[in-house]
Amino acid sequence: MTQEELDALMSGGVDMDDISEEETAEIEDDTQDVPTEETDELLNKIEEAQLPLPATDENKMVHQLDDVTKESEEKATEIFDIIETISSDLMDKEENLNHVNEVIASNIELFEKLCNKFPDVEIFNTQLQKNQEAQDEISEVIEVLQNSGDSIMTVMDIMQYQDIHRQKIERVINVMRALSRYMNTLFEGKIEDEKRVSSATHIHGDSHNDVASTEDIEALLAQFGS
């Protein structure tokens, strides 16, 4: 069989019913030579790979989810503490500015009286204008502080969703643990694993001694199909 006929067969373009026994035998001989360097490399990787992966902290799902919820809760607590400190500082500064604003207001009242009583004294008019400008600036700063306080409260409300997300993850963890306990109970046996006879890797009648898992076979098929 030519290489073109073999390629057509591998791609599904030839009906196996139309092929004679001699051609079938020839195909089997040809396909034994198909493996390439990439296939050999894949086989070597399969032999060297540890399947399934060892149960370490890096691939334990529930363990990782527990770490996520723990770290998330810790970081959220730190953020809340920082936000509360900022909010408290803003409120203190707003209170201080309100006190300063009262002093400025009393100065304005005083200079207005002095200007009315001594209209020719320019210094009274100058100080009156400066105090009025200072009062306007203080009012703007107080407004900014109040808006910042409102924004912080909004941030704290949004942060509440973090706790909701943590609870959702914990619910998933509980379901996974319940399923794990159920599966362990389902596959529980009366004989301890240490007392069981080891499973045979090769049984009489097998055509070869090589043992491959389902994942190994799927990887090989994917290699041939690419």
URRA-V140425 format. One record per backbone hydrogen bond with DSSP energy under -1.0 kcal/mol. NH is the residue of the N-H (numbers start at 1). CO is the residue of the C=O. If there is no record, write none. Layout:
{{NH	CO} {NH	CO}}
This chain:
{{6	2} {7	3} {8	4} {9	5} {10	6} {11	7} {12	9} {13	8} {18	15} {19	16} {24	20} {25	21} {26	22} {27	23} {28	24} {29	25} {30	26} {31	27} {33	30} {34	31} {40	36} {41	37} {42	38} {43	39} {44	40} {45	41} {46	42} {47	43} {48	44} {49	45} {56	54} {59	56} {64	60} {65	61} {66	62} {67	63} {68	64} {69	65} {70	66} {71	67} {72	68} {73	69} {74	70} {75	71} {76	72} {77	73} {78	74} {79	75} {80	76} {81	77} {82	78} {83	79} {84	80} {85	81} {86	82} {87	83} {88	84} {89	85} {90	86} {91	87} {92	88} {93	89} {94	90} {95	91} {96	92} {97	93} {98	94} {99	95} {100	96} {101	97} {102	98} {103	99} {104	100} {105	101} {106	102} {107	103} {108	104} {109	105} {110	106} {111	107} {112	108} {113	109} {114	110} {115	111} {116	112} {117	113} {118	114} {121	118} {126	122} {127	123} {128	124} {129	125} {130	126} {131	127} {132	128} {133	129} {134	130} {135	131} {136	132} {137	133} {138	134} {139	135} {140	136} {141	137} {142	138} {143	139} {144	140} {145	141} {146	142} {147	143} {148	144} {149	145} {150	146} {151	147} {152	148} {153	149} {154	150} {155	151} {156	152} {157	153} {158	154} {159	155} {161	158} {162	159} {164	160} {165	161} {166	162} {167	163} {168	164} {169	165} {170	166} {171	167} {172	168} {173	169} {174	170} {175	171} {176	172} {177	173} {178	174} {179	175} {180	176} {181	177} {182	178} {183	179} {184	180} {185	181} {186	182} {187	183} {195	192} {196	193} {206	203} {217	213} {218	214} {219	215} {220	216} {221	217} {222	218} {223	219} {224	220} {225	221}}
